[in-house]
Amino acid sequence: LDEPLAGDIVATLFFEVAKAELPADASAAIATCVTAMVDAPARRLVISGFHDATGDPAFNAELAKQRAIALRVALIAAGADPARVQLRKPESTLGDGTNAEARRVEARLVD
């Protein structure tokens, strides 16, 4: 998807440098997302990958995409409806946060 950020953040996962593997604490976030989807059957879950502005932008965007895909795969494996779990185009963060905060994936419930 290429739509503006919207909706309610359900979970945020932070990743290691240059890694797309889900972090060790991902199971709690996955469970929270699945529960949120069950509780709101008319809403979609949109996953957004973010990256910092350092390094190669194309590599960073692909890495952010792979991180979002990793979360989507885990959500579907945990029972989430694949038709309701969508990926949003990766985005570079340019705000005041740290690079560690930029290496994240957000899951948002949207209408």
Residue frames as qw, qx, qy, qz and C-alpha x, y, z in Angstrom:
[[0.000, 0.887, 0.461, 0.000, 0.00, 0.00, 0.00],
 [0.370, 0.160, -0.024, 0.915, 1.05, 3.56, -0.58],
 [0.288, -0.782, -0.413, -0.366, -1.25, 5.42, 1.77],
 [0.057, -0.680, 0.365, -0.633, -0.67, 7.87, 4.62],
 [0.264, -0.013, -0.848, 0.459, 0.04, 6.58, 8.10],
 [0.526, -0.355, -0.064, -0.770, -3.26, 6.28, 9.89],
 [0.806, -0.251, -0.512, -0.159, -5.05, 4.17, 12.42],
 [0.617, -0.710, 0.243, -0.237, -4.25, 2.97, 15.90],
 [0.324, 0.534, -0.767, 0.144, -0.81, 1.56, 16.65],
 [0.920, -0.288, -0.127, -0.233, -1.24, -1.95, 18.02],
 [0.866, -0.347, 0.163, 0.320, 2.42, -2.99, 18.20],
 [0.295, 0.884, -0.363, 0.007, 5.93, -1.75, 17.46],
 [0.943, -0.159, 0.112, 0.268, 8.91, -4.02, 16.98],
 [0.011, 0.906, -0.394, -0.155, 12.53, -2.83, 16.97],
 [0.956, 0.262, -0.030, 0.129, 15.16, -4.66, 14.91],
 [0.656, -0.481, 0.276, 0.511, 18.91, -5.17, 15.07],
 [0.125, 0.732, -0.376, -0.555, 21.19, -3.35, 12.63],
 [0.335, 0.424, -0.704, -0.460, 21.01, -4.91, 9.13],
 [0.080, 0.053, 0.990, -0.106, 18.75, -7.73, 10.34],
 [0.505, -0.140, -0.335, -0.783, 15.23, -8.67, 9.28],
 [0.452, -0.205, -0.861, 0.107, 14.71, -11.49, 11.78],
 [0.472, -0.733, -0.261, -0.414, 11.98, -10.81, 14.30],
 [0.019, -0.566, 0.596, -0.569, 13.33, -9.76, 17.69],
 [0.251, -0.021, -0.929, 0.271, 13.19, -12.18, 20.62],
 [0.168, 0.279, 0.600, -0.730, 10.28, -10.30, 22.19],
 [0.278, 0.037, -0.496, -0.822, 8.11, -10.48, 19.05],
 [0.226, -0.297, -0.924, -0.082, 5.71, -13.13, 20.36],
 [0.023, -0.526, -0.572, 0.630, 3.95, -10.68, 22.70],
 [0.195, 0.414, -0.175, -0.872, 3.47, -8.16, 19.88],
 [0.247, -0.010, -0.829, -0.501, 2.18, -10.88, 17.55],
 [0.153, -0.423, -0.870, 0.200, -0.35, -12.03, 20.13],
 [0.054, 0.524, 0.300, -0.795, -1.46, -8.43, 20.70],
 [0.226, 0.270, -0.465, -0.812, -1.98, -7.92, 16.96],
 [0.245, -0.176, -0.910, -0.285, -3.97, -11.13, 16.52],
 [0.097, -0.506, -0.729, 0.450, -6.19, -10.26, 19.50],
 [0.113, 0.467, 0.037, -0.876, -6.75, -6.74, 18.15],
 [0.261, 0.108, -0.669, -0.688, -7.81, -8.17, 14.80],
 [0.215, -0.341, -0.915, -0.003, -10.24, -10.58, 16.45],
 [0.074, -0.552, -0.537, 0.633, -11.68, -7.75, 18.53],
 [0.250, 0.638, -0.041, -0.727, -12.10, -5.48, 15.47],
 [0.628, 0.174, 0.723, 0.229, -13.22, -7.76, 12.61],
 [0.456, 0.834, 0.311, 0.018, -14.10, -4.87, 10.29],
 [0.038, -0.932, 0.308, 0.189, -10.62, -3.33, 10.43],
 [0.842, 0.426, -0.236, 0.234, -7.37, -4.16, 8.60],
 [0.643, -0.646, 0.179, 0.371, -3.91, -4.44, 10.09],
 [0.566, 0.792, -0.123, 0.194, -1.39, -2.38, 8.10],
 [0.794, -0.404, 0.093, 0.444, 2.29, -3.09, 8.70],
 [0.303, 0.936, -0.123, 0.129, 4.79, -0.27, 8.10],
 [0.835, -0.142, -0.040, 0.529, 8.55, -0.74, 7.98],
 [0.000, 0.996, -0.085, 0.006, 10.80, 2.20, 8.80],
 [0.825, 0.035, -0.051, 0.562, 14.52, 2.87, 8.43],
 [0.294, -0.768, -0.005, 0.569, 16.96, 5.61, 9.25],
 [0.476, 0.871, -0.026, -0.116, 18.50, 7.98, 6.71],
 [0.239, -0.706, 0.628, 0.224, 22.07, 6.66, 7.02],
 [0.496, -0.108, 0.826, 0.243, 23.63, 4.33, 4.46],
 [0.030, -0.020, -0.728, -0.684, 22.25, 3.20, 1.12],
 [0.504, 0.101, 0.216, -0.830, 18.59, 4.25, 0.78],
 [0.724, 0.150, -0.496, -0.455, 17.69, 1.35, -1.54],
 [0.447, 0.079, -0.852, 0.261, 19.22, -1.23, 0.83],
 [0.118, 0.022, 0.604, -0.788, 17.48, 0.38, 3.81],
 [0.620, 0.106, -0.049, -0.776, 14.09, 0.40, 2.06],
 [0.706, 0.112, -0.664, -0.221, 14.46, -3.28, 1.10],
 [0.284, 0.058, -0.819, 0.496, 15.47, -4.16, 4.66],
 [0.346, 0.048, 0.390, -0.852, 12.45, -2.30, 6.06],
 [0.720, 0.124, -0.331, -0.598, 10.26, -4.21, 3.62],
 [0.596, 0.105, -0.794, 0.060, 11.76, -7.56, 4.65],
 [0.015, 0.030, -0.710, 0.703, 11.16, -6.71, 8.31],
 [0.559, 0.096, 0.135, -0.813, 7.50, -5.93, 7.59],
 [0.732, 0.150, -0.562, -0.356, 7.16, -9.17, 5.62],
 [0.340, 0.119, -0.861, 0.358, 8.66, -11.13, 8.54],
 [0.273, 0.065, 0.563, -0.777, 5.98, -9.74, 10.85],
 [0.678, 0.174, -0.176, -0.692, 3.23, -10.47, 8.31],
 [0.615, 0.163, -0.765, -0.098, 4.38, -14.08, 7.93],
 [0.151, 0.030, -0.822, 0.549, 4.44, -14.51, 11.72],
 [0.440, 0.099, 0.300, -0.841, 0.96, -13.00, 12.09],
 [0.732, 0.168, -0.401, -0.524, -0.49, -15.32, 9.46],
 [0.498, 0.134, -0.841, 0.162, 1.22, -18.29, 11.13],
 [0.023, 0.045, 0.704, -0.709, -0.42, -17.20, 14.40],
 [0.154, 0.505, 0.843, -0.105, -3.87, -17.26, 12.80],
 [0.155, 0.568, 0.063, -0.806, -4.37, -13.77, 11.39],
 [0.657, 0.609, 0.442, -0.052, -6.50, -13.54, 8.23],
 [0.542, -0.077, 0.370, 0.750, -4.01, -12.91, 5.36],
 [0.188, 0.658, 0.498, 0.532, -6.56, -10.77, 3.50],
 [0.286, -0.927, -0.217, -0.110, -6.65, -8.35, 6.44],
 [0.601, -0.609, 0.191, 0.480, -2.87, -8.04, 6.96],
 [0.583, 0.767, 0.127, 0.235, -1.42, -5.57, 4.48],
 [0.646, -0.237, 0.041, 0.724, 2.01, -4.05, 3.92],
 [0.137, 0.973, 0.100, -0.156, 2.63, -0.34, 3.53],
 [0.635, 0.642, -0.168, 0.396, 5.47, 1.10, 1.50],
 [0.691, -0.315, -0.267, 0.593, 8.68, 1.42, 3.62],
 [0.014, 0.956, 0.097, 0.276, 9.48, 4.87, 4.93],
 [0.553, 0.213, -0.367, 0.717, 12.64, 6.65, 6.04],
 [0.392, -0.819, -0.369, 0.197, 12.45, 8.43, 9.37],
 [0.413, 0.520, -0.053, 0.746, 13.78, 11.95, 9.42],
 [0.433, -0.830, -0.180, -0.301, 12.61, 13.04, 12.86],
 [0.161, -0.782, 0.470, -0.377, 14.38, 13.56, 16.14],
 [0.938, -0.282, 0.158, -0.127, 14.49, 9.87, 17.10],
 [0.355, -0.587, 0.689, 0.233, 17.61, 7.73, 17.21],
 [0.430, 0.355, -0.719, -0.416, 18.69, 5.35, 14.47],
 [0.000, 0.018, 0.978, -0.208, 17.77, 2.45, 16.79],
 [0.390, 0.419, 0.534, -0.622, 14.21, 3.81, 17.04],
 [0.462, 0.508, -0.315, -0.655, 14.10, 4.15, 13.26],
 [0.264, 0.201, -0.919, -0.211, 14.76, 0.41, 12.76],
 [0.379, 0.129, 0.717, -0.571, 11.19, -0.53, 13.51],
 [0.201, -0.272, -0.777, -0.531, 7.99, -2.01, 12.17],
 [0.334, 0.070, 0.437, -0.833, 4.62, -0.68, 13.28],
 [0.075, -0.348, -0.899, -0.256, 1.32, -2.54, 13.07],
 [0.224, 0.115, 0.212, -0.944, -1.76, -0.32, 12.91],
 [0.252, 0.497, 0.828, -0.062, -5.46, -1.08, 12.87],
 [0.108, 0.193, -0.226, -0.949, -7.14, 0.95, 10.14],
 [0.591, 0.409, 0.460, -0.522, -10.67, 1.20, 8.81]]
